[in-house]
Amino acid sequence: MKTIIFAGLMIFSVSAQVLSPKDTLELSLARTIELAMKNNNDLRISKINSEIADEKVNEAWGSALYPDISGSVNYRKALKRGVFNIETPFFSGTFPVGTDHTMTASVNVEQTLFSGAAFIAIRIAKSYSEIAGKFYLSAKNELKVKVKEAYYSHLLAKEVVNLTKQNLTLAEDNLKNTQSLYRAGMISEYDLVRAGVQVQNMIPELQAAEHALSMSENFIKLLTGIPFEEAISIRDSLVFSDQKLEEFDGYFERVIKMNPYLNGLELDTRMKDDVVTARFAQHFPTLTATGGWQTEAQENNGRAFADWRYNASSFIGINLRVPIFKGFQTSAVVEQAKLDHQMAIETYEKTKKQLGNQLLDLLGTIEKDKQRISAYSATINQADLAYSIAQKRFSSGLSTQLEVLDAMVSLTRSKVNYLTALYDYYISNAKLEQLIAKD
């Protein structure tokens, strides 16, 4: 009997574990960024591009320093051997050409001894690898901003849902109070209808706010690689935390030194300069050493394969290639490379100015956001007081329902404006951190 009871308890325990819901994943901002850095597909693609650029460096070293060694094996079976005819005053006849079987094996080696562009190509490949690395860091910083935008959007949506629920509760309480006053004959039917309409209007607003919250949650999952069916929970809330700012000059100096995208463009100007040198090196001769080994067997059908007779030969040599004239193509290619280099310089200078302008704009925006937060915080207190006074006036029969609803709308607008200012403030700070490459 005890065995049966124990087995039953075990089955119930296993069933409870199977039927229990999945654990909710708790997220903070740091944890969300960590998951995005690990799982985001766009960042993985950028990382792969960086690794491809690293392999191009190895490819360039292989072309410049190491020999090119190739081997081949060739077998030919004569289905019908050729013949040649001899006609002389003394005799004539037909003689076969070649053999039934021909086997050839060879190994060829070619080593570059001098090439003007060889080591420049290595330098170009290294620069390309460094550029890809900088752009990968830029992609990481951009992803951080996207994650923060999604995270703070979720916090904002959650606050709007809570605010909408509070407003619905206030509207319902106001409707109950209005119904009591109507039954007491203290207000008109119009005020009762307005209170009911206010409640009905709040219901779709709450549904829209909850939908926005769900969409913000899904976007976080998209960025972080979290399965859409997995539940997440974010307990943070939008609370103001003052971020101290430095002067423009200090930030701009950091942008020039640390911004990975700008650093990548600077490296691109150097690489394009090396490309000019590489293109000009096409005017120079190239010197290569060559060598080869070959063995060949030619046999007819009467001899077994194991008894085939092979004759080996080998050679070494030097090949000097001197460019003399290519229809002005080389000069044109050099000029194109120079123009590409000049374009890279202009792009770098333009981007540096744009980033400086963006920095000025962000610093000004952050200060304005702080002023908005301070102003809206004071407005909330005043709007809350106005709503309380409007309720008391309405309960005393000194005002209409319209005054109460107007006060509620003003209070709601003040709270939404405050939350939006907080969101804008944190996003502006995130963009500033991206610009100055702050960890």
C-alpha positions as CSV (number, residue, x, y, z in Angstrom):
1,M,0.0,0.0,0.0
2,K,2.8,2.4,0.9
3,T,4.5,1.6,-2.4
4,I,1.3,2.5,-4.3
5,I,1.0,5.8,-2.4
6,F,4.6,6.7,-3.0
7,A,4.3,5.9,-6.7
8,G,1.2,8.1,-6.9
9,L,3.0,11.0,-5.2
10,M,5.9,10.7,-7.6
11,I,3.5,10.7,-10.6
12,F,1.7,13.8,-9.2
13,S,5.0,15.6,-8.6
14,V,6.3,14.9,-12.2
15,S,3.0,16.0,-13.6
16,A,3.1,19.2,-11.6
17,Q,6.5,19.9,-12.9
18,V,5.5,19.3,-16.5
19,L,2.3,21.5,-16.2
20,S,4.0,24.3,-14.3
21,P,4.6,27.5,-16.3
22,K,8.0,28.5,-17.5
23,D,10.1,30.7,-15.2
24,T,10.0,34.3,-15.9
25,L,13.2,35.9,-17.1
26,E,14.1,38.9,-14.9
27,L,15.8,41.6,-16.9
28,S,17.8,44.7,-16.0
29,L,19.3,47.2,-18.4
30,A,22.7,45.6,-18.0
31,R,21.4,42.1,-18.4
32,T,19.4,43.1,-21.5
33,I,22.5,44.7,-23.1
34,E,24.5,41.5,-22.2
35,L,22.0,39.3,-24.0
36,A,21.9,41.5,-27.0
37,M,25.8,41.5,-27.3
38,K,25.6,37.7,-27.2
39,N,22.6,36.8,-29.3
40,N,21.9,39.7,-31.7
41,N,22.0,38.5,-35.3
42,D,23.1,41.9,-36.8
43,L,26.1,42.0,-34.4
44,R,27.0,38.4,-35.2
45,I,27.1,39.3,-38.9
46,S,29.3,42.3,-38.2
47,K,31.6,40.0,-36.2
48,I,31.9,37.6,-39.1
49,N,32.8,40.4,-41.4
50,S,35.6,41.4,-39.0
51,E,36.9,37.8,-39.0
52,I,36.8,37.7,-42.8
53,A,38.9,40.8,-42.8
54,D,41.4,39.1,-40.5
55,E,41.7,36.2,-42.8
56,K,42.5,38.5,-45.7
57,V,45.6,39.5,-43.8
58,N,46.7,35.8,-43.8
59,E,45.9,35.7,-47.5
60,A,48.1,38.7,-48.2
61,W,51.0,37.2,-46.2
62,G,50.6,33.9,-48.1
63,S,50.8,35.7,-51.4
64,A,53.9,37.8,-50.5
65,L,56.1,35.4,-48.6
66,Y,55.3,31.8,-49.3
67,P,55.8,29.8,-52.6
68,D,53.0,28.6,-54.8
69,I,53.3,24.9,-55.0
70,S,51.1,22.8,-57.3
71,G,51.0,19.2,-58.4
72,S,49.3,17.3,-61.1
73,V,48.8,13.7,-62.4
74,N,47.7,13.0,-65.9
75,Y,46.8,9.7,-67.5
76,R,45.9,9.2,-71.2
77,K,44.7,6.0,-72.9
78,A,45.0,6.0,-76.7
79,L,41.8,4.6,-78.2
80,K,43.3,4.8,-81.7
81,R,46.9,5.6,-82.1
82,G,48.0,8.0,-84.9
83,V,50.3,6.9,-87.8
84,F,52.6,8.6,-90.2
85,N,53.5,7.4,-93.7
86,I,57.0,7.2,-95.2
87,E,57.4,7.1,-99.0
88,T,61.0,6.6,-100.4
89,P,62.4,5.2,-103.6
90,F,63.6,2.2,-101.7
91,F,60.6,1.5,-99.3
92,S,57.4,2.8,-98.0
93,G,55.2,2.1,-95.0
94,T,53.0,3.2,-92.2
95,F,54.3,3.6,-88.7
96,P,52.3,4.1,-85.4
97,V,52.8,7.3,-83.4
98,G,52.9,7.3,-79.6
99,T,51.9,4.6,-77.1
100,D,48.8,3.0,-75.8
101,H,49.3,4.5,-72.3
102,T,50.8,7.7,-71.1
103,M,51.2,8.6,-67.4
104,T,52.6,12.0,-66.3
105,A,53.1,13.3,-62.7
106,S,54.6,16.8,-62.0
107,V,55.2,19.3,-59.2
108,N,55.7,23.0,-60.0
109,V,57.0,25.7,-57.6
110,E,56.9,29.5,-58.1
111,Q,58.3,31.9,-55.5
112,T,58.1,35.7,-55.8
113,L,61.5,37.2,-55.2
114,F,60.5,40.9,-55.8
115,S,57.2,42.6,-56.3
116,G,56.7,46.3,-55.6
117,A,53.1,45.8,-54.4
118,A,53.6,42.6,-52.3
119,F,54.3,44.1,-48.9
120,I,52.1,47.1,-49.6
121,A,49.3,44.6,-50.1
122,I,49.9,43.2,-46.6
123,R,49.7,46.7,-45.1
124,I,46.5,47.3,-47.0
125,A,45.0,44.0,-45.7
126,K,46.0,44.9,-42.1
127,S,44.4,48.3,-42.5
128,Y,41.2,46.7,-43.9
129,S,41.2,44.3,-40.9
130,E,41.5,47.2,-38.4
131,I,38.7,49.1,-40.2
132,A,36.4,46.1,-40.0
133,G,37.3,45.9,-36.3
134,K,36.4,49.6,-35.7
135,F,33.1,49.1,-37.6
136,Y,32.3,46.1,-35.4
137,L,32.8,48.3,-32.3
138,S,30.6,50.9,-33.9
139,A,27.9,48.2,-34.5
140,K,28.2,47.2,-30.8
141,N,27.7,50.8,-29.7
142,E,24.8,51.3,-32.0
143,L,23.2,48.1,-30.7
144,K,23.6,49.4,-27.1
145,V,21.6,52.5,-28.1
146,K,18.9,50.4,-29.7
147,V,18.6,48.2,-26.6
148,K,18.4,51.3,-24.4
149,E,15.7,52.8,-26.6
150,A,13.7,49.5,-26.5
151,Y,14.3,49.2,-22.7
152,Y,13.2,52.7,-21.9
153,S,10.3,52.5,-24.4
154,H,9.2,49.5,-22.3
155,L,9.5,51.4,-19.1
156,L,7.5,54.3,-20.6
157,A,4.8,52.0,-22.0
158,K,4.5,50.3,-18.6
159,E,4.2,53.7,-16.9
160,V,1.5,54.7,-19.4
161,V,-0.4,51.5,-18.7
162,N,-0.3,52.2,-15.0
163,L,-1.3,55.8,-15.5
164,T,-4.2,54.7,-17.8
165,K,-5.4,52.2,-15.2
166,Q,-5.3,54.9,-12.5
167,N,-7.3,57.3,-14.8
168,L,-9.8,54.5,-15.4
169,T,-10.2,54.0,-11.7
170,L,-10.5,57.7,-11.1
171,A,-13.1,57.9,-13.9
172,E,-15.1,55.0,-12.4
173,D,-15.0,56.6,-8.9
174,N,-16.1,59.9,-10.5
175,L,-19.0,58.1,-12.2
176,K,-20.1,56.6,-8.9
177,N,-19.9,59.9,-7.2
178,T,-21.8,61.5,-10.1
179,Q,-24.5,58.9,-9.9
180,S,-25.0,59.6,-6.2
181,L,-25.2,63.3,-6.8
182,Y,-27.7,62.7,-9.7
183,R,-29.9,60.6,-7.5
184,A,-29.8,63.3,-4.9
185,G,-30.9,65.8,-7.6
186,M,-27.8,68.0,-7.2
187,I,-26.6,67.7,-10.8
188,S,-28.1,67.5,-14.3
189,E,-28.4,64.4,-16.5
190,Y,-25.8,65.9,-18.8
191,D,-23.1,65.6,-16.1
192,L,-24.0,62.0,-15.5
193,V,-23.8,61.2,-19.2
194,R,-20.4,62.9,-19.5
195,A,-19.0,60.9,-16.6
196,G,-20.2,57.7,-18.2
197,V,-18.7,58.6,-21.6
198,Q,-15.4,59.3,-19.8
199,V,-15.3,55.8,-18.4
200,Q,-16.1,54.2,-21.8
201,N,-13.4,56.3,-23.5
202,M,-10.8,55.1,-21.0
203,I,-11.3,51.4,-21.8
204,P,-9.9,51.5,-25.4
205,E,-7.1,53.8,-24.3
206,L,-6.1,51.1,-21.7
207,Q,-6.2,48.4,-24.4
208,A,-4.0,50.5,-26.7
209,A,-1.5,51.2,-23.9
210,E,-1.4,47.5,-23.1
211,H,-0.8,46.6,-26.8
212,A,2.1,49.2,-26.9
213,L,3.6,47.5,-23.8
214,S,3.3,44.1,-25.5
215,M,5.0,45.4,-28.6
216,S,7.8,47.0,-26.7
217,E,8.4,43.7,-24.9
218,N,8.6,41.8,-28.2
219,F,11.1,44.3,-29.6
220,I,13.3,43.7,-26.6
221,K,13.1,39.9,-27.3
222,L,13.9,40.6,-31.0
223,L,17.1,42.5,-30.1
224,T,18.3,40.1,-27.4
225,G,17.4,36.8,-29.1
226,I,15.0,35.8,-26.3
227,P,12.3,33.4,-27.6
228,F,9.0,35.2,-28.1
229,E,7.1,32.6,-26.1
230,E,9.4,33.2,-23.0
231,A,8.0,35.5,-20.4
232,I,10.2,38.4,-19.2
233,S,9.9,40.8,-16.3
234,I,11.4,44.3,-15.9
235,R,11.0,45.8,-12.5
236,D,12.8,49.1,-13.2
237,S,10.8,52.3,-13.5
238,L,11.4,55.7,-15.1
239,V,13.0,57.7,-12.3
240,F,15.1,60.8,-12.9
241,S,18.8,60.4,-12.2
242,D,21.0,63.5,-13.0
243,Q,23.9,62.8,-15.4
244,K,26.7,65.3,-15.1
245,L,27.9,66.8,-18.3
246,E,31.3,68.0,-19.3
247,E,32.3,70.9,-21.6
248,F,32.1,70.5,-25.4
249,D,35.8,70.6,-26.0
250,G,36.5,67.6,-23.7
251,Y,33.8,65.6,-25.3
252,F,34.8,66.5,-28.9
253,E,38.4,65.5,-28.2
254,R,37.1,62.1,-27.0
255,V,35.0,61.8,-30.1
256,I,38.1,62.3,-32.3
257,K,40.1,59.8,-30.3
258,M,37.6,57.2,-29.4
259,N,34.6,57.2,-31.7
260,P,35.1,53.8,-33.6
261,Y,33.2,54.9,-36.7
262,L,35.4,58.1,-37.1
263,N,38.5,56.0,-36.3
264,G,37.5,53.6,-39.1
265,L,37.2,56.4,-41.6
266,E,40.6,57.7,-40.5
267,L,42.1,54.3,-41.1
268,D,40.4,54.2,-44.5
269,T,42.2,57.4,-45.5
270,R,45.5,55.7,-44.7
271,M,44.6,52.5,-46.5
272,K,43.6,54.5,-49.6
273,D,47.0,56.2,-49.5
274,D,48.6,52.8,-49.5
275,V,46.4,51.8,-52.4
276,V,47.9,54.7,-54.4
277,T,51.4,53.3,-53.7
278,A,50.3,49.8,-54.6
279,R,48.9,51.0,-57.9
280,F,52.0,53.0,-58.7
281,A,54.1,49.8,-58.0
282,Q,52.6,48.3,-61.1
283,H,55.2,50.3,-63.0
284,F,58.0,48.2,-61.4
285,P,59.2,44.8,-62.7
286,T,58.5,41.6,-60.9
287,L,61.0,38.8,-60.4
288,T,60.0,35.2,-59.6
289,A,61.9,31.9,-59.3
290,T,60.4,28.8,-60.8
291,G,61.1,25.1,-60.5
292,G,59.6,21.9,-61.5
293,W,59.9,18.1,-61.4
294,Q,58.2,15.7,-63.8
295,T,58.1,12.0,-64.4
296,E,56.5,10.3,-67.4
297,A,55.8,6.7,-68.5
298,Q,54.8,5.7,-72.1
299,E,53.9,2.1,-72.5
300,N,51.9,-0.2,-74.7
301,N,49.4,-2.8,-73.8
302,G,51.8,-5.7,-73.4
303,R,53.5,-4.4,-70.2
304,A,51.9,-4.6,-66.8
305,F,51.2,-1.4,-64.9
306,A,53.7,-2.4,-62.1
307,D,56.4,-2.7,-64.7
308,W,56.0,0.7,-66.3
309,R,59.2,2.6,-66.9
310,Y,59.2,6.2,-65.7
311,N,61.6,8.9,-66.8
312,A,62.1,11.9,-64.5
313,S,63.2,15.4,-65.4
314,S,63.5,18.7,-63.4
315,F,64.3,22.3,-63.9
316,I,64.8,25.7,-62.2
317,G,64.6,29.1,-63.6
318,I,64.1,32.9,-63.2
319,N,61.3,34.9,-64.7
320,L,61.7,38.7,-64.9
321,R,58.6,40.5,-66.0
322,V,59.1,44.2,-67.0
323,P,56.0,46.3,-67.8
324,I,56.8,48.5,-70.8
325,F,53.5,49.9,-72.0
326,K,49.8,49.1,-71.2
327,G,48.1,51.9,-73.1
328,F,48.3,54.3,-70.2
329,Q,46.1,52.0,-68.0
330,T,48.5,52.0,-65.1
331,S,48.7,55.8,-65.0
332,A,44.9,56.0,-65.1
333,V,44.6,53.4,-62.3
334,V,47.0,55.5,-60.2
335,E,45.0,58.7,-60.7
336,Q,41.8,56.9,-59.8
337,A,43.5,55.7,-56.5
338,K,44.6,59.2,-55.8
339,L,41.0,60.5,-56.3
340,D,39.7,57.7,-54.0
341,H,42.2,58.8,-51.4
342,Q,41.1,62.4,-51.7
343,M,37.5,61.4,-51.4
344,A,38.3,59.4,-48.2
345,I,39.9,62.5,-46.7
346,E,36.9,64.6,-47.5
347,T,34.5,62.0,-46.1
348,Y,36.6,61.9,-42.9
349,E,36.6,65.7,-42.5
350,K,32.9,65.9,-43.3
351,T,32.0,63.2,-40.7
352,K,34.1,64.8,-38.1
353,K,32.2,68.1,-38.5
354,Q,28.9,66.2,-38.5
355,L,29.8,64.4,-35.3
356,G,30.8,67.8,-33.7
357,N,27.5,69.2,-34.7
358,Q,25.7,66.2,-33.4
359,L,27.6,66.6,-30.1
360,L,26.5,70.2,-29.8
361,D,22.9,69.2,-30.5
362,L,22.9,66.4,-27.9
363,L,24.4,68.6,-25.2
364,G,21.7,71.2,-25.8
365,T,19.0,68.6,-26.0
366,I,20.0,67.0,-22.7
367,E,19.9,70.4,-21.0
368,K,16.5,71.1,-22.4
369,D,15.3,67.7,-21.4
370,K,16.4,68.4,-17.8
371,Q,14.5,71.7,-17.9
372,R,11.4,69.9,-19.2
373,I,11.6,67.3,-16.4
374,S,11.8,70.0,-13.8
375,A,9.0,72.0,-15.3
376,Y,6.6,69.0,-15.8
377,S,7.4,67.8,-12.3
378,A,6.1,71.1,-10.9
379,T,3.2,71.0,-13.3
380,I,2.1,67.6,-12.0
381,N,1.8,69.0,-8.5
382,Q,-0.3,71.9,-9.7
383,A,-2.5,69.7,-11.9
384,D,-3.0,67.3,-9.1
385,L,-4.1,70.1,-6.8
386,A,-6.4,71.5,-9.5
387,Y,-8.1,68.1,-10.0
388,S,-8.6,67.8,-6.2
389,I,-10.2,71.3,-6.1
390,A,-12.4,70.5,-9.2
391,Q,-13.7,67.3,-7.5
392,K,-14.6,69.2,-4.3
393,R,-16.3,72.0,-6.3
394,F,-18.3,69.5,-8.2
395,S,-19.3,67.6,-5.1
396,S,-20.5,70.9,-3.6
397,G,-22.5,71.7,-6.7
398,L,-20.3,74.7,-7.5
399,S,-19.1,73.4,-10.9
400,T,-20.0,71.1,-13.7
401,Q,-18.7,67.7,-14.7
402,L,-16.9,69.4,-17.6
403,E,-14.6,71.1,-15.1
404,V,-13.7,67.8,-13.4
405,L,-13.0,66.1,-16.8
406,D,-10.9,69.0,-17.9
407,A,-8.8,68.9,-14.7
408,M,-8.3,65.1,-15.2
409,V,-7.2,65.6,-18.7
410,S,-4.7,68.3,-17.6
411,L,-3.3,66.0,-14.9
412,T,-2.9,63.1,-17.3
413,R,-1.2,65.3,-19.9
414,S,1.2,66.6,-17.2
415,K,2.2,63.1,-16.2
416,V,2.6,61.9,-19.7
417,N,4.7,64.9,-20.6
418,Y,6.9,64.2,-17.5
419,L,7.4,60.6,-18.5
420,T,8.1,61.5,-22.1
421,A,10.7,64.0,-21.0
422,L,12.4,61.3,-18.8
423,Y,12.4,58.9,-21.8
424,D,13.9,61.6,-24.1
425,Y,16.5,62.5,-21.5
426,Y,17.8,58.9,-21.1
427,I,17.8,58.3,-24.9
428,S,19.8,61.5,-25.4
429,N,22.3,60.4,-22.8
430,A,22.5,57.0,-24.5
431,K,23.3,58.7,-27.9
432,L,25.9,60.9,-26.2
433,E,27.6,57.8,-24.7
434,Q,27.6,56.2,-28.2
435,L,29.1,59.3,-29.7
436,I,32.0,59.5,-27.2
437,A,32.4,55.7,-27.1
438,K,31.7,55.5,-23.4
439,D,31.7,51.9,-22.1
